[in-house]
């Protein structure tokens, strides 16, 4: 099969509206990141400029993914999976460190975080497996062993970096796809019991700071200047925005640098402080539109492979939005998950644009594929 073939019919059915919503969020994110680097002295960090560059690179990558038939891409799913696994292993030998975590290969603008790429790769790997092992009956636990191992290997490697947030996203994607495909009720029960048993055991393998985050989630005021500082400042920023916000570049928590990780994990707090409840609702509505649009594409896909890919991509975006916003509002533990298309990060932007390329790929080809 030809790997790359231009088809005018595909381009005619390109989902421009979906891309428009994504680019709108990206633009709002760049302005928000600009605000996090702004100060009254006039100094400006280059984060927003780097984000512009990553959006452009991501769009180029997205268009390449769009033009290659997703059925061809999934033929190489296991090869791509092994390649990214190799990158995850390579991180431990030549990876660069930041904030006590070793997650990146390369430096400066060329730094790549393989764990972010694995989020998308795991979707096409699971899609390939379930498409090759179709079943009219709900799957049993023993039939899920191989997909569990597919997710388990990168989960362990990413957890060792350590990157609890990304590792959890892989598990959540796996669970979402498995339940979407259908699971035997007895298997669900035994899996649930197994998880209850593993939860206290997993506590022993967490890093000290990860345990502190979970404890702080229950009572942030117990250590207001230490592990509880992030979430307390975040809630102050969100609350101080009130209905209409303090205005662009006018957020006190942001400009006085009280709010930590302003351009990454807590970027929504910056936005909520400056644009208030109204602005936050508008941003959330835009995410909801993209999410429902994605599920619609999954339902309208012409084959099971396209359905799984579209569902997996939409599940990834849905969970990251839910967890990040829940995190900054203090209703979920801080686990270091960025807000899609909005938080600063090159690898995250690249992987999400690739995911959108897959989603638009499935959307366009539903008009030219037969059931």
Buried (B, 14 or more C-beta within 10 A) or exposed (E): EEEEEEEEEBEEBBBEEBBEBBBBBBEBBBBBBBBBBBBEEEEEBEBBBBBBEBBEBBBEBBBEBBBBBBBEBBBBBBEBBEEBBEBBEEBEEEBBEEEEBBBBBEEEEEBBBBBBBBBBBBBBBBBBBBBEEEEEEBBBBEBBEEBBEBBBBBBEBBBBBBBBBBBBBBBBBBBBBBEBBEBBEEBBEEBEEEEEEEEEEEEEEBEEEBEBBBBBBEEBEEBEEEBBBBBBBBBBBBBBBEEEBBEBBEBEBBBEEBBEBBBBBBBBBBBBBBBBBEBBEEBEEBBEEBBEBBBBBBEBBBBEBBBBBBBBBBBBBBBBBBBBBBBBBBEBBBBBBBBBBBBBBBBBBBBBBBBBBBBBBBBBBBEEBEE
